[in-house]
Amino acid sequence: MKRAFYLLAVSCAMLFAGQLHAQQSSDSLLTSATLQDCIRYALANQPLIHQSLIDEAITDRTIKSKLADWYPQVQLDANLQHYLELPTSIFGGNPTKVGVANTSGATFTLNQNLFTRDLLLASSTARDVRKQTKQTTTSNSIDVVASVSKAYYDVLLTHQQIHVLDEDIIRLERSLKDAVNQYESGVVDKTDYKRATISLNNAKAQRKTALELVTAKQAYLKQLMGYPANSPDVPISTDTSRLAAEVSSSDTSVVVDYHNRIEYQLLQTQQSLLQANIQYNKWSFIPNVSAFVNYAFAWQNQNFGQLYSTNYPNSLLGVKLSVPIFQGGKRVHNIRMAELQLQRNEWDFEALDKAVNTEYTQAMSAYRSNLNDYMTLKENVAMAQDVYNMLQLQYKEGIKTYLDVLISETELRTAQLSYYNAMYQVLSSKIDLQKALGTLTVNY
């Protein structure tokens, strides 16, 4: 009975654990994903972000490890030895065996650093080193936000292109049916319905290609988000009206300020660390000072069994001063090298200013160009729809040929696909513009 109860309990526990794991796995998936949902998910699950956070923790522990040397350092050294042959000393010209066969000792040492340049550097740069790792995490987060946003738009607008092709296939199937009916009625020859069949097959092939592209783009989006690879596709929330509103929401009159860029903030932190490095090398001319206290236990006895019966302790305290006098000019060279590194860092600011200005100019030009294309193609879609509707009616009344209808239908499909492609281009260039301006936020 006990064995049966034990087996039942284990089985229930395993079943509950499996259900709990499955529940946790399903809870980690999104049910409806807006762009903000995808970005939040990526910032919480992307391996690069986790690695950056771990780097922050490593940096924090490294700093604490270095600063721990400010505390008193206590050490114990112990030994036990047996002389196989006692040492010999010369007294008055006569060799004499000295000491006892068995000795043992234990020394407690307490050392307190009073002045050392390594600890001064660790203390003065701790804040900047922590800031540097946090800024690196922010930089990686900005890259993740930009990449996920572009991938999200790409998947979303490919879905819209598939929707366009679905509508086109419905129109072509209806046109094919009309063409077949007119051919069977003897109104037209078989050229019309063959042309309709060719166009329908081309639209279906185009749709198949778009579906395959969605699969690949979904895989890329999952990778950027840190989404489970074997899970269903990310359930993109389609709202083209909201996307259309986002297209022209950027202010094209804004002026770039490279101080807003995370790269500038990283250079500022690096500059502070290089300045501290100069001071660190200048401190090499100042002596290291520490205080110490030693207490030693000493046991000696000719008989090993009675070794620890008598203790002959000793103790001392003192101050240690370490003064480097001459090192062949090494310290001067190190100071000059640190100053040159700081000068090089100043040129990094100059290079960043020019690079940001170029990046901003290119991003703004691309955004304006893509925005103009988008607005033009938006008008083209409306006109292509009107032309198709008009020619469709004229064809049914026998005024226009089927070729005119087919050409207008192709123009409509091309205009719609180009419109959504232009929407993606302008949204993507908007992300690049925000990144160039340093206004791409990671607070989601």
Sequence and secondary structure as in RCSB ss.txt:
>XXXX:A:sequence
MKRAFYLLAVSCAMLFAGQLHAQQSSDSLLTSATLQDCIRYALANQPLIHQSLIDEAITDRTIKSKLADWYPQVQ
LDANLQHYLELPTSIFGGNPTKVGVANTSGATFTLNQNLFTRDLLLASSTARDVRKQTKQTTTSNSIDVVASVSK
AYYDVLLTHQQIHVLDEDIIRLERSLKDAVNQYESGVVDKTDYKRATISLNNAKAQRKTALELVTAKQAYLKQLM
GYPANSPDVPISTDTSRLAAEVSSSDTSVVVDYHNRIEYQLLQTQQSLLQANIQYNKWSFIPNVSAFVNYAFAWQ
NQNFGQLYSTNYPNSLLGVKLSVPIFQGGKRVHNIRMAELQLQRNEWDFEALDKAVNTEYTQAMSAYRSNLNDYM
TLKENVAMAQDVYNMLQLQYKEGIKTYLDVLISETELRTAQLSYYNAMYQVLSSKIDLQKALGTLTVNY
>XXXX:A:secstr
 HHHHHHHHHHHHHHHHHHHHHHHHHHTS SSB HHHHHHHHHHH HHHHHHHHHHHHHHHHHHHHHGGGS EEE
EEEEEEE SS  EEEETTEEEE S SEEEEEEEEEEEEEE HHHHHHHHHHHHHHHHHHHHHHHHHHHHHHHHHH
HHHHHHHHHHHHHHHHHHHHHHHHHHHHHHHHHHTTSS THHHHHHHHHHHHHHHHHHHHHHHHHHHHHHHHHHH
T  TTS    B   HHHHHHHHT S TT    GGGSHHHHHHHHHHHHHHHHHHHHHGGGS EEEEEEEEEEEEE
ESSGGGGGG B  EEEEEEEEE     TTHHHHHHHHHHHHHHHHHHHHHHHHHHHHHHHHHHHHHHHHHHHHHH
HHHHHHHHHHHHHHHHHHHHHTTSS HHHHHHHHHHHHHHHHHHHHHHHHHHHHHHHHHHHHT      
